[in-house]
Amino acid sequence: MDPDSYRDIDGLRMLKFFDETNVRFAMGYEPQDDDVIIATYPKCGTTWTQYIVSNIFTRGNPPKTTVDFMLSSPIIELTGVDAVRKMPRPGALMTHLPCDKCKYSTRAKYIYVTRNPYDCCVSYYHFMKYYTSSNCEDVSFDKFFDLFISGKVLYGDYFDHLLSWYPHRDDPNVLFLTYEKLQEDTTHGVLRIADFLGEEYGSALRKDEALLKKVLDSCSVQNMKTVMADPTKVWIRKALELPPERRIASMESYRHNPAHREETLRGGGLVRKGVVGDWKNHFSTEHIERMKRWIAEKTATNPDVTNLWEGLNLPL
């Protein structure tokens, strides 16, 4: 929430914590034919989707530590070229880049996950406190809310991101999901993802109830909290301490990045509550009215996008 922590990279608002070379690599990355890329705006179900995909590919035996998991499904703009090269396949890459800031390919498979802006805002607030200097005086939700609806947060505006990917929602190589639907019927969501990844994966889960249960149990919030316990700076430090043959050369710059060493507020776990509707515990009447005006303004030319949250009783 400290404005001095950010910089602009080709029109995208990024934390100085990110290595610029890695960000630019992600922006210019040419997807390969066998790539599976999970794309989301932050705090929209990213880690959950990554973990589901990992469980499907490994038949319920995903990596058991944060660092091993994050290197098996690397965030392209954070980890860089060598992480992409070393990623075990089949596997899934991940990015938070808007579609207009990366090279979209009809040959790759994309899983895009979105979440209603109210819950996204709240989850993002709790996450971003971890990246805020301990010297920052105002870390209130009020302040973050102002930044969120003005697009002055990491990766920029929520709707700019969503609307950059929205036109691809019906592309045959894109699976477009909402966090809320995945939460409502996780079994159905997991099977949809498995079918999208390949007929053999969906078939395996349908034929083996024990395997399906194993995958679902592994992807529970409680289990993910245990496996994904390390905040970003912690697992990056552990990645830098791996044996030389396992280290990622494109992450070496984090050893010397002042932003990586800066003392920040506590928190920042990759998995928090995993619920729908937590916004009601944070939003005041004023927040709601301002959010409604912002949503109306941002969706004026694409009003049907609000149908994504039909049935949630959101103030729109």
N, C-alpha and C positions, 0 to 999 in steps of 0.2 A: 504493500500500500504506500510505499515510499517512492515518489516519482523519480528520485535519483537512481533507483534500482533498474530503470528501464532504458532501452535504446530502440531506435527504429532500424530495422533491417529490411530494405526494399519495401517500405510501406507497411511492414508488420511490426506490431508492438511486441518486443521480446525483453525478457529479463537479461541483464548483463551476465547473469549466471550462466547462460547458454553460450557455448563456443560458437562464434560467428561462422567459422569454417563449416562446422557441422550443420548449422541452420541453412547455409547456402547450398551445401551438398543435398540436403533434403529437398530444397526448392527445385533443384535441377535434376533430381534423381529420375532416371528412366526406368519405370517398372518393367520387371521381367515377366515372361509369359506365365511362370508358375507362382508369381507373387500373390499372396493374400495380404491385403492392407486394411487394417482397422483404422477408420478415420472418425474422430469425434471432436467436438468442442470440449474443453476440459470439464471434468466433473459431470459427465453425461452417461456414465456407465462404462468408461474406457477399460479399467482394470478388470471389471467383471467379465466383459466381452472377451478380453484377451485370455482370461483364465478359462472361460468356457471353450474357446477355440483350442487352447493348449490341451485341455482335458480330452477333447474329441480326437485330436491328432495322436495323443499318447495313450489312448484307451484308459483314461482315468489315472494316469501316472505322471502328472506334471512335475516340474522342479519344485523342491521343497523349501527353498530359501528365496528371499526377495531378489538378491543379486543374480542368482542362477535363472530365475524366472524372467527378469528384465533383460537379460542377455539372450534368452531364448525367444523373446518377443520384443525386440528393441524399438525404442522411440527413435525414429530416424534422425530427427533434428537435434536430439540430445546426445546420442551415442556415435553417430557419424558412419562413414563409409566402411570402416573395418568391422563394426558390429553387424552391418548388413551382410558383409561377405562371410562372416563366421557363423551367422545364425543357422542353427540346425533346421533342415527341411525334411518333411513338410513343417512349416511354421508360419507365423503371421508377423509381419511388420506392423508398426503403429505410428500414426502421426496425428498431431492436432492442427496441422496446416489447413487453412481454407483451400477449397478446390482451385481457386484462382491464383494460389501461391505455390502450387505444385504441378507436376506434369501428369495429367490424367491419361490413363491408357485403357483402351477397350480390351486389351489382352490380359490384364490383371483382374483379380477379383477384389472387390471392395465391400467391406461391411461398415456401413455408416450408422451410428447410433446417436440419437438426439434425446433430450430430456426437457421437460417443461421449464421455462425460464425462471419461474419462482424457485423451484427446488434447486436448479442449477446455481442460481445466485447464492443461495444459502450454503450449499456444499462448497462452492468456490471460495466463499469468504473464509470458512474454517481452514481450507487447504492453504490459501495464500498467506495466512498469518505466519506460516512457517518460513516463507520467503521474505518476510518483512523484518527489517533491522530492529534489534531490541532497543535502539535509540529513537525509533519512531513513536511520537507522542500519542497519535490518534489511530487506534486500530479497531475502532468501533464498526459495527455493522452499518451504521448510518453513512460513514465515510466510504466503506466499500460499495454500498448500494449506489452512491453517487458515481463512483468510478465505473461500476458495472454497466449502468444504463447510458453512460457516455462513451463506452468502448475503450476506456483507459485502463484496461487490464491486460494481462498476458494473453497473447493471441488475438487481441482486439475485440470487436463487437460480436456478441452472441448471434445476432440475427444476420450480420454480414457473413458469418461462417455458415450458419444453417442454410441461408439462401444461396450460397455458392455451390452447395452440394445438392440442394433440393431438386434442381432440374434433372439430376441423374437418378432419381429415386426409382424409376421404372426401367432403367437400363438392365439388360440381361446379366451383366457382370457385376451388378450392385445389389446387395441386400440392405434395404433401408429399414431400420428398426427404431422403436422408441423404448426408452428405459421402462416406462410405465407398463407397456404390454409385456415386456420380458419379465417384469416383476409379477404381473397378474397371473401369467401362466408360463412358468419357467420351463416346464417340460416341453410344451409346444414350441417355445422359443429355441431351446437347445436343439430340438429335432429340425427346425427350420434352418438353423445355422449349419447343422451337420449335412443336411441335404444340399445346401448351397456349396459347401466345401467339396462335396463329391458324393455320388450315389452310394458308394461303398461305405461311407461314414454313417449316413442316415440308416442304411440297411442294417449295419452292425448294431446300432443302438436299438432298433426296433426288434431285432431277433434275439437280443440278449438283455432281458430285464435287469439282471444283476449289474451288467455294465452300465446301463442307463442310470440306475440308482447310484452306482459308484461315482459317475460323472456329476450327477445332481448334488450328491452329498459333498463332493469335493469343492463345488462351486458355491457352497453356502457362505453367507456373510461371515459367520463365526470362523469357519476354516480359513477363509481368505485373510481375515484379520491376523491370524496366526502366521500364515506364510508370508503375507505382505506387510509385516510389522515395521520394516525399516523405511523411514522417510527417504526422499530422493538423495539428499546429501550423504546420508549414512550408507546407502547401498552403493553409491558411486565411490565412496572411500573404500569400501570393501572390494569393489571391482578393481581398484587401483592396487590392492594388496594381493590379488590373485597371483598364482605362479606365472612366470613370464610367458609360458606357452598359452595361457588362457587370457592374458590381458588384451585389452582393446586399444590399439595404438591411437585411434582417433579420439580416445577419451583422456589421453595423457595430459592434455592442456589443463584439465581440472585440478591437477596437482598445484598449479601456480596461479589459478584464477582467484583474485582477491575476493570476489563475490562468493566463491565456494567456502572461503575461510571465515567470512563475516559472521559474527554472532547474530543469530536470529531468534525470534520467539519460538517457543516449543510447540510441537504439533506436526501437522503435515503428513500424517499417515495416508497411504494410498486408498484405504478403505475405512469409512467412518460408520455411518448408520445403515446405508442401503435401504432406505425407506422412501415412500411417496407421501408428500404432504407436510414435510418438516418445515416448510416455509411459513406455516401458520404460527409457529412458535417464534418467529422473528419479524414478520411484517406488521407494521403499524398501518392504521387507516391511510395515513399520508403516503407511506410506501406503496400501498396498493393502488391509490389513485395515480401516482406518478408512473407506476409500472404499466397500468392500463393505457395511459397516454403514450408511453414509449412503444408499447406493443402495436397500438393502432398506427402510429407513425411509421414504424419499421415494416409493417405488413401491408401497408396501403396498396401496394402494387401486386402483392401476392397474398390476398386475404385467406385463401384456402389453406395456407400453411397452419393456421390455428386449428384446423380439423385434426391435427396430430394429437391434440390434447382433449378431444371430445370425450365427454363423460367424466372428466376430472373435477368438474365444478370450479374451474379456475376463474378468477375475476379477469375478464377480457374486455 
